[in-house]
Amino acid sequence: MKKHFIMALALLSTVTASSQEKEESKFGVKFSGFVKNDFFWDTRQTISAREGHFLLWPTPVNLDENGEDIYKKASFNFLAIQSRLSAKLTGPDALGAKTSGLIEGDFFAQANVNTNLFRLRHAFVKLNWDHTEVMAGQYWNPLFVTSCFPGTVSFNTGTPLQSFARNPQVRVTYKTNGFSLLAAALGQRDYSSVGPLGASSHYLRNSAVPEMQVQVHYETSNEDGMNIVAGAGAAYKTIVPRLSSSPVEGVTYKVDEKVGGLTAMAFSKLTTKPITAKLQVRYGENIADLLGISGFAATGITDVTTGERSYAPLKSMTFWAEVHSNGNPQVGIFGGLTSNNGINETILTTVPVYGRGTTIRRLYRIAPRIIYNMGKLRLAAEVEYTSAAYGDNYDEFYIPADLTLATNLRVLTAVYYFF
């Protein structure tokens, strides 16, 4: 009896060990990434991040006593901070869904003061059923459409014309018959709204409601290699500029202030064997968190005792397009225009306007490029011309007037090695 019991116990241990080995075999990690070195030269000082690497727009004209433009000074830099490491994770099914995850980082850091340090780009978990996908974690803002975005050599990827942000979020996507329906709730982290305290996620967090987005995409293809992707979406967020006000020195009141912002976009991409063409249009309100030319302003005093204010968002329209060949080398050109359309209400001139690039009336960019791939090695070059029209004065709706042009020409080369 004792012998039989020992044999049964040994058999059970073997089965359990085999089951554990099978379960563990479902886990996997696949590493990938690239080393990238950028070499760039600018004809003018720029508004940018990470020692000039992430270019937004040229600085405004600033004349000295002799009428010389202080910021009309060329500069260069060499940087490798965009080099990237990704870990794709797989595991056993859960809740009837296939599970996966991703952790990705680079050396771009979160701010100029810690450039060169490793920072988190993406970190998410996915559950995939037959038609439904649930994703939770940090990933591209859905307004950065991963199936249709500029393929520029520059890391700015067309910003400020292209929406650029990564957000902590919960996203649900349902796919059927070529259609994809997306709904997402987003917070803010590295890319945040701008207000009285500068750039911070506090404004959105204090609204107690995440940013909400919905999108619909459609994709179709034929046997000749033609593929069409098109879609549209909308986003809405509410931020809280202040929790308190001090209309009189030494006296503080609690205030209830909010400003909303609606953003809508539509896009399309046509892919054929020889070329790919992309187009996007965006209407944006208070999209400084997307690195857009935008923000908000105070439009009135709702309580003279507490100093509580009302606000309205700056509105903008943006168009960009891109065409590139699909061969090797790849030859392409990106171009776009954005316009600052001000506010529908008169503003309080005694209160600052908050946002990014709010003194720019319009901006356009043209960027031709060439990319050559040799196995895992890539050589790329791009010329990026950006022109911004700054306003010296403003009308009552904060539309910049008496414009002065500031232009910058960036010559960029890059070397990649993928692994």
Buried (B, 14 or more C-beta within 10 A) or exposed (E): EEEEEEEEEEEEEEEEEEEEEEEEEEEEEEEEBBBBBBBBEBBBBBBBBBBBBBBBBBBBBEEEEEEEBEBBEEEEBEBEBBBBBBBBBEBEEEEEBBBBBBBBBBBBBBEEEEBEEEBBBBBBBBBBEEEBBBBBBBBBBBBBBEBBBBBBBBBBBBBBBBBBBBBBBBBBBEBEEEEBBBBBBBBBBBBBBBBEEEBBBBBBBBBEBBBBBBBEBBBEEEEEEEBBBBBBBBBBBBBBBBEEBEBEEEEEBEBEBBBBBBBBBBBBBBBEEEBBEBBBBBBBBBBBBBBBBBBBBBBEBEBEEBBBBBBBBBBBBBBBBBBBBEEEBBBBBBBBBBBBBBBEBBBBEEBEBBBBBBBBBBBBBBBBBBBEBEEEEBBBBBBBBBBBBBBEEBEEBBBBEEBBEBBBBBBBBBBBBBE
